[in-house]
Amino acid sequence: MALAEDVKVLGINDFYVTDGYDDFFELSRKHKIYPLFNIEAIALLRGLQNKGVRINDPANPGRVYICGKGLNYPVELSSKSKKTLENVKAQSQRQIVEMIDKLNVWLREIDMNFVISYDKVRSRFARHLVRERHIAQALRAVIFERYDSDEERGEVLQKLYGGIPSGVDVNDAAALENELRNNMLKAGKKAFVPEDKKTFMPITKIREIIIDAGGIPCYPVLLDDSSGKLTEFESDWEQLYQSLINLGIHCIELIPHRNSLEIMEPFVKYFYEKDFLITFGTEHNTPGLTPLTPCCSGNTPLTDFLNQVNYEGACMIAAHQHLCKKGENGYTGGKDKTTAERNTSLKQLGNTLISEIIIGG
């Protein structure tokens, strides 16, 4: 897809794990695409949760996603960071096992002739970490394997949903998996299990692990929803800026297809003028093969300014990866230059690195 769309720089990102890095690196090298290595984690700010303040999760007050951009490859973590991540992953898997158990209780109640196995879901659809989407994927797969016609599959889905018929095309894998997830695994549904508080790390701990892995702490911005509204945390841009600075975060990421161009461009300009590192993504976390090229909502193309910012951000992350791999200061660390001077230097180096790999492989 990247080749077909003439995408020259591509990033990989997953929650708590780097399992896909090796395959991603080899394929990127084969196709002369510059690879960026990233990771993501979730924190919970209990004070804001108690106040009902949404941060960058539109449905869960207090919950905040934090990314790490430009990690070292191969990743080398301290024993302390490894232990912390392993504990979080273990707790998340306990929750997943409980969800599968509750789902199986429901499947037996409605006389389905199948159940779901954690081990099989993990071996077939994941590597080391099973998440909600894998359960939905497994459900869709078993329905298609055991029932031949769309009519039969629709009847099974209606039973699963407690008598409510499916509202999607059952042959649309992405839409069906999203529906299964929303109807079976979310709050108030048959297989829902709330996350244990131990699943969440403090933002300071997440930042520490990201830096330990050689990465750049980054705040993924939600920005405006389909009705043009922003979360309470993001609605005041100056306050958001100060909050991020206080957290030691000087990098933001946007998923443009979620945002209107009218709101995104002035927002990006505001943080660009604050010398933030800014990068764009496309959130490929379902079977839906939507384009890799970022665009705003309604398939609105990015402006020249936004494309420039996006490429500069990619260059800075590429340069950061390169320098940290050599044991030098990248975007984080080092006080010998002003922020503007450092950013300019990273943009120039990153552009050279990306050009070299595209031309020379």
ABEGO torsion letter per residue (X at the ends): XAAAAGBABBBBBBBGBAAAAAAAAAAAAAAGBBBBBBBBBBBBBAAAAAAGBBBABAABBGBBBBBBBGBBOBBBBBAAAAAAAAAAAAAAAAAAAAAAAAAAAAAAAAGBABBBBAAAAAAAABBABBBAAAAAAAAAAAAAAABABAAAAAAAAAAAAGGBBBABBAABAAAAAAAAAAAAABBGBAABBBBBAAABBBAAAAAAAAAAAGBBBBBBBAEBBAAGBBBAAAABAAAAAAAAAAAGBABBBBBAAABBAAAAAAAAAAAAAAGBBBBBBAGBABABBBBABBBBBGGBBBBAAAAAAAAAAAAAAAAAAAAAAAGBBBABEEAABBAAAAAAAAAAAAAAAAAAAAAAX
